[in-house]
């Protein structure tokens, strides 16, 4: 039986709006309704999180910058002593809003961009010009403590990764996050990178000598395992290896419902966060079952890889498939 006391949440991802004017093909959101979380509800959720010992708040949407009470919410989060980051496409970012963020002491801003050229980016994302303009605007001021690009790897943009690194460096960003592609709103994964695609990025990271932080998203367990195999460090050990949904993080939607992460559309209504964290049978299954399928158990990376639960759950409504025909066909599978 799993002992949930071994797991302590450190981060909450709060959904503050469903609205986004963009139409990204990779998006997992089913709609772009002009619906926002009530400010008082958001404050209540965050006070509960703070009292439970959670330290970091990530605000997201929809398009985060379309939330009408964003500045007031950031001010509240800082006032109760938590770290706050926002993720954005860049839509709606202006020098005036950026000045507000600096005054409010926003801790971090993540710009979503999948290609250094519009033709590459538009395969999976909309709003190229907003992201580029946002990056250049942020580069003009050095008062945001942490600035990063979220780059979702797919089978069409891996050769462009060096250009993305150059773009981040030229604009004095602190990091580029390599994010694993999740299932879109139609449960599709047709653009998932091949082993050759992943190899291109691995080779580049192996040779990179610059100062930019190249951070592999925790859920991209396969890529982290390969990098560890090359002696480049592997943090995929212990209970925190790979997918961290329900292990050290969770999410809350605009209605106050709890989720393991924003990509797993399995929502639970609970009286308190700690009741959810300690008593949810779904979270317990996430932790105990270890996110490994039939094929995973035959892979050389078995001990160092905990794949994204979203891509397993999206197959047929079960958390993990148990037969070859239903398994998510991981491109880095190497039989032991």
Rosetta blueprint (number, residue, H / E / L):
1 X L
2 X L
3 X L
4 X H
5 X H
6 X H
7 X L
8 X L
9 X L
10 X L
11 X E
12 X E
13 X E
14 X E
15 X E
16 X L
17 X E
18 X L
19 X L
20 X L
21 X L
22 X L
23 X L
24 X L
25 X L
26 X L
27 X L
28 X L
29 X L
30 X L
31 X L
32 X L
33 X L
34 X L
35 X L
36 X E
37 X L
38 X L
39 X H
40 X H
41 X H
42 X H
43 X H
44 X H
45 X H
46 X H
47 X H
48 X H
49 X H
50 X H
51 X H
52 X L
53 X L
54 X L
55 X L
56 X E
57 X E
58 X E
59 X E
60 X E
61 X L
62 X L
63 X L
64 X H
65 X H
66 X H
67 X L
68 X L
69 X L
70 X H
71 X H
72 X H
73 X H
74 X H
75 X H
76 X H
77 X H
78 X H
79 X H
80 X L
81 X L
82 X L
83 X E
84 X E
85 X E
86 X E
87 X E
88 X E
89 X L
90 X L
91 X L
92 X L
93 X L
94 X L
95 X H
96 X H
97 X H
98 X H
99 X H
100 X H
101 X H
102 X H
103 X H
104 X H
105 X L
106 X L
107 X L
108 X E
109 X E
110 X E
111 X E
112 X E
113 X L
114 X L
115 X L
116 X L
117 X L
118 X H
119 X H
120 X H
121 X H
122 X L
123 X L
124 X L
125 X L
126 X L
127 X L
128 X H
129 X H
130 X H
131 X H
132 X H
133 X H
134 X H
135 X H
136 X H
137 X H
138 X H
139 X H
140 X L
141 X L
142 X L
143 X L
144 X L
145 X L
146 X E
147 X E
148 X E
149 X E
150 X E
151 X E
152 X E
153 X L
154 X L
155 X L
156 X L
157 X L
158 X H
159 X H
160 X H
161 X H
162 X H
163 X H
164 X H
165 X H
166 X H
167 X H
168 X H
169 X H
170 X H
171 X L
172 X L
173 X L
174 X L
175 X E
176 X E
177 X E
178 X E
179 X E
180 X L
181 X L
182 X L
183 X L
184 X L
185 X L
186 X L
187 X L
188 X L
189 X L
190 X L
191 X L
192 X L
193 X L
194 X L
195 X H
196 X H
197 X H
198 X H
199 X H
200 X H
201 X H
202 X H
203 X H
204 X H
205 X H
206 X H
207 X H
208 X L
209 X L
210 X L
211 X L
212 X L
213 X E
214 X E
215 X E
216 X E
217 X L
218 X L
219 X L
220 X L
221 X H
222 X H
223 X H
224 X H
225 X H
226 X H
227 X H
228 X H
229 X H
230 X L
231 X L
232 X L
233 X L
234 X L
235 X L
236 X L
237 X L
238 X H
239 X H
240 X H
241 X L
242 X L
243 X L
244 X L
245 X E
246 X L
247 X L
248 X L
249 X E
250 X E
251 X E
252 X E
253 X L
254 X L
255 X L
256 X L
257 X L
258 X E
259 X E
260 X L
261 X L
262 X L
263 X L
264 X L
265 X L
266 X L
267 X L
268 X E
269 X L
270 X L
271 X L
272 X L
273 X H
274 X H
275 X H
276 X H
277 X H
278 X H
279 X H
280 X L
281 X H
282 X H
283 X H
284 X H
285 X H
286 X H
287 X H
288 X H
289 X H
290 X L
291 X L
292 X L
293 X L
294 X L
295 X L
296 X H
297 X H
298 X H
299 X E
300 X L
301 X L
302 X H
303 X H
304 X H
305 X L
306 X L
307 X L
308 X L
309 X H
310 X H
311 X H
312 X H
313 X H
314 X L
315 X L
316 X L
317 X L
318 X L
319 X L
320 X L
321 X L
322 X L
323 X L
324 X L
325 X L
326 X L
327 X L
328 X L
329 X L
330 X L
331 X L
332 X L
333 X L
334 X L
335 X E
336 X L
